[in-house]
Amino acid sequence: MDISAIQAKVGRVLGPMRSAPADSVTTQFHVSTKRTVSGNALPPYYLVYFLLVELMGFRNDGRFDKVAWSVPIEHQGRILVIEHRKFGLGVFAPDTEEDAAAVADVARRLGKAVKAAEPYFDMLAQEAAGLSKLNVHNHSNALLERYRYFGELYAAKKAEAEVRRDEKVRVEHGSGFSYRRPVFGLLREERWLALATIESFFSWTEHVLILLSILRGTTLTGEEVTKLAGADWDTKFKAALDTNEPETKRYYDGLKLIRSQLRNVVAHGAFGKDGQAFDFHSPAGAVPMMMPHNHNGRFRFGHVLGYVDGEAIELMAGFVEHLWSGDRGPARIYIENDLPLILTMAANGEYARAMASTDRMDALVNHLQAVMDRSMDMDF
């Protein structure tokens, strides 16, 4: 990439904007400035920083209380400061009325300059991915709560259907009547909730298995995370867990069967990939294309999306507890505290050391939470 060409292009967009002379910005100047343009009228703070400081070499006066970085500039004869403060990015000036024209032009030029520098930002992101300079978002708790929510609804509906299995409701029809069986509607809703439970379970595992693989040191770079995120569920499972362990292998085999027999049917518009949506003609009548002998395992999913073996739901519930058993216990502490996964800490072995015991992980979690709290408050 020709950085000098990008710098020249951005320089033309920025025009006369340049770093302010060092002696023009004092402590009193900072105190007297007022916010003139809020962050919502400017590009994201990190792009502005990379644009001015990293690409164009503007001076950064550093951080101080409630300010993460400060870039003083001179534009149209006015001295202004672009800062990322506690309440966001802004352009600050001593006199908002006299500086209004210069400030408006700065905001306009920054927006255009950021677009001109897009190839440079892409390069930074690519380099960061290769060097593990990334945080991976942690959405495990939200996804797990969704799975548990549907699971509780499924269990309640299943119990209600059992209680009302023999119930009949008399329905009047003019001079006649008939009986309605509420259990059929309840069983239908039970099936829907079972499907939602299974879908949400696999959504959670697709995510949490990647997080666990990072904590266990099998996934270290942004490129590896991206590759694993695009891989199939089997690959994610094996990256996080050892399928040579008998109990883990039992869960792996059972969950894989659930996924292939039911979830893939749903994912393919109720047609599946193995003829689940077909009957073939015979002297005996219509026969399901996937006959019972083709179901390899104890879970039986009917010819239509009708019956879901309760043992499948029970297996998923057992796996949630198994996931955090043994030496994976420290990982649960980290993930359930909603902390992002910091790939530099995976690469340099900090996660590996913390995974040695729950006490070490507790100490790491407390440290990171304190650091993040200070950073959010900009207590520098």
PyMOL commands that set and color helices and strands:
alter all, ss='L'
color gray80, all
select helices_A, chain A and resi 3-14+22-24+27-32+39-41+45-55+100-116+118-130+140-163+182-215+222-229+233-240+246-267+292-294+310-323+326-336+343-347+350-354+358-377
alter helices_A, ss='H'
color red, helices_A
select strands_A, chain A and resi 18-19+34-37+67-75+78-85+88-93+135-136+169-173+176-180+279-280+287-288+341-342
alter strands_A, ss='S'
color yellow, strands_A
deselect
rebuild
show_as cartoon
